[in-house]
Amino acid sequence: MDIALLIFQALMFIFPAYCANGTPVLAGGGTKIDFGKNFIDGKRLFGNNKTFRGFFFGWLVGLGVGLIECYFFGLPLLFAVLTPFGALLGDLTAAFLKRRLNIAPGGMLPVVDQLDFVVGAIVFSLPLSLISWEVAVVSLLITPPIHLFTNICAYKLKLKKHPW
């Protein structure tokens, strides 16, 4: 398969997840998803950075982007619903893991921080049988440099406290 086509397909597939993952920082604040509660290990479930407002804002932005892609590329509507939702749940899963590892909210966990939302989007899209394993792998390979670049931009714009 042509590598340029694979990259295009990967970007098209993962773009709603990118948008869902990147926009909660714009709407953050408000009620914490874990309501400030601790897990059985005495540590917070997700931490202060995970809020309902950020989660639903991210999902709505990802949904909007996904709906546009559904319109132009003939994808099923569930694609627009599931990929951003999976991305955000993947991010929450990583936050849960990071709290268990004593990594503070905003702290770095290399590889996991760059790919948690992509894995979530891929997993939630599996029932739709939309992507090949090659597109999934390319999505995983192209995301770390894109993620780093966008996070550095958000840091420089003072939207994030850390450039990761």
C-alpha positions as CSV (number, residue, x, y, z in Angstrom):
1,M,0.0,0.0,0.0
2,D,1.2,3.5,-0.8
3,I,2.7,5.1,2.4
4,A,1.2,8.5,1.6
5,L,-2.3,7.0,1.4
6,L,-1.7,5.1,4.6
7,I,-0.6,8.3,6.4
8,F,-3.7,10.1,5.0
9,Q,-6.0,7.3,6.2
10,A,-4.4,7.3,9.6
11,L,-4.7,11.1,10.0
12,M,-8.3,10.9,8.8
13,F,-9.1,8.2,11.2
14,I,-7.4,9.7,14.3
15,F,-8.2,13.4,13.8
16,P,-11.4,13.3,15.8
17,A,-9.5,11.7,18.6
18,Y,-6.7,14.3,18.3
19,C,-9.3,17.0,18.7
20,A,-11.1,15.3,21.6
21,N,-7.8,14.8,23.4
22,G,-6.4,18.3,22.8
23,T,-9.4,20.6,23.5
24,P,-10.4,19.8,27.2
25,V,-7.6,22.1,28.3
26,L,-9.6,25.0,26.7
27,A,-12.7,24.3,28.8
28,G,-11.2,22.7,31.9
29,G,-12.2,23.5,35.4
30,G,-15.4,22.6,37.2
31,T,-16.4,19.4,38.9
32,K,-13.7,16.7,38.9
33,I,-14.6,13.4,37.3
34,D,-13.6,11.6,40.4
35,F,-15.4,14.1,42.7
36,G,-12.1,14.4,44.6
37,K,-12.5,10.8,45.8
38,N,-9.7,8.3,46.4
39,F,-9.3,4.7,45.1
40,I,-8.9,1.8,47.5
41,D,-5.1,2.5,47.6
42,G,-5.8,5.9,49.1
43,K,-4.8,7.8,46.0
44,R,-7.0,9.9,43.9
45,L,-8.8,8.1,41.1
46,F,-7.9,10.5,38.3
47,G,-6.7,13.8,39.8
48,N,-7.7,17.5,39.6
49,N,-7.0,17.8,35.9
50,K,-9.8,15.6,34.8
51,T,-13.1,17.4,34.8
52,F,-16.6,16.8,33.5
53,R,-16.5,20.1,31.6
54,G,-13.2,19.2,29.9
55,F,-14.3,15.6,29.1
56,F,-17.6,16.7,27.5
57,F,-16.2,19.7,25.7
58,G,-13.5,17.4,24.3
59,W,-16.1,14.8,23.3
60,L,-18.3,17.4,21.6
61,V,-15.4,18.9,19.6
62,G,-14.3,15.4,18.6
63,L,-17.9,14.5,17.7
64,G,-18.2,17.6,15.6
65,V,-15.0,16.8,13.7
66,G,-16.1,13.2,13.3
67,L,-19.5,14.3,11.9
68,I,-17.8,16.4,9.3
69,E,-15.6,13.5,8.3
70,C,-18.7,11.2,8.2
71,Y,-20.3,13.7,5.8
72,F,-17.3,14.0,3.5
73,F,-16.0,10.5,3.6
74,G,-19.2,8.4,4.1
75,L,-18.2,7.0,7.4
76,P,-20.8,5.6,9.8
77,L,-22.1,8.1,12.4
78,L,-21.0,5.8,15.2
79,F,-17.4,6.6,14.1
80,A,-18.0,10.2,15.2
81,V,-19.4,9.1,18.5
82,L,-17.0,6.3,19.4
83,T,-13.5,7.5,18.4
84,P,-13.5,10.7,20.5
85,F,-15.2,8.9,23.4
86,G,-12.6,6.1,23.2
87,A,-9.8,8.7,23.1
88,L,-11.0,10.4,26.2
89,L,-11.5,7.1,28.1
90,G,-8.0,6.1,27.0
91,D,-6.7,9.4,28.5
92,L,-8.7,8.7,31.8
93,T,-7.2,5.2,31.9
94,A,-3.7,6.6,31.7
95,A,-4.6,9.2,34.4
96,F,-5.8,6.3,36.6
97,L,-2.5,4.4,35.9
98,K,-0.4,7.4,36.6
99,R,-2.0,8.0,40.0
100,R,-1.3,4.4,40.9
101,L,2.4,5.0,39.9
102,N,2.5,8.1,42.1
103,I,2.9,10.4,39.1
104,A,1.3,13.7,39.8
105,P,-1.4,15.2,37.6
106,G,0.4,16.9,34.7
107,G,3.5,14.6,35.3
108,M,4.9,12.7,32.5
109,L,4.7,9.0,31.7
110,P,6.5,8.6,28.4
111,V,4.8,6.6,25.6
112,V,1.6,6.2,27.6
113,D,1.0,10.0,27.5
114,Q,1.4,10.1,23.8
115,L,-0.6,7.0,22.9
116,D,-3.3,6.5,25.5
117,F,-5.9,8.3,23.6
118,V,-5.0,6.7,20.3
119,V,-5.3,3.2,21.7
120,G,-8.7,4.2,23.2
121,A,-9.9,5.5,19.8
122,I,-8.7,2.3,18.1
123,V,-10.3,0.0,20.6
124,F,-13.6,1.8,20.5
125,S,-13.6,1.8,16.7
126,L,-13.0,-2.0,16.4
127,P,-16.7,-2.9,16.3
128,L,-17.0,-0.7,13.2
129,S,-14.3,-2.5,11.3
130,L,-13.2,0.7,9.7
131,I,-9.4,0.5,9.8
132,S,-6.8,-2.0,8.8
133,W,-4.0,-3.0,11.1
134,E,-1.7,-1.0,8.9
135,V,-3.7,2.2,9.5
136,A,-3.8,1.4,13.3
137,V,0.0,1.0,13.3
138,V,0.6,4.2,11.3
139,S,-1.7,6.1,13.7
140,L,0.4,4.9,16.6
141,L,3.7,5.8,14.8
142,I,2.8,9.3,13.6
143,T,1.1,10.4,16.9
144,P,4.2,10.9,19.2
145,P,5.8,13.6,17.1
146,I,2.5,15.3,16.4
147,H,1.6,15.1,20.1
148,L,4.9,16.6,21.1
149,F,4.6,19.4,18.6
150,T,1.0,20.3,19.6
151,N,1.8,20.2,23.3
152,I,4.8,22.5,22.9
153,C,2.5,24.9,21.0
154,A,-0.1,24.7,23.8
155,Y,2.7,25.3,26.4
156,K,4.0,28.3,24.5
157,L,0.5,29.7,24.3
158,K,0.3,29.2,28.1
159,L,-2.6,26.7,27.7
160,K,-0.5,24.0,29.4
161,K,1.8,24.0,32.4
162,H,4.2,21.5,30.8
163,P,5.4,21.1,27.2
164,W,4.5,17.4,27.2
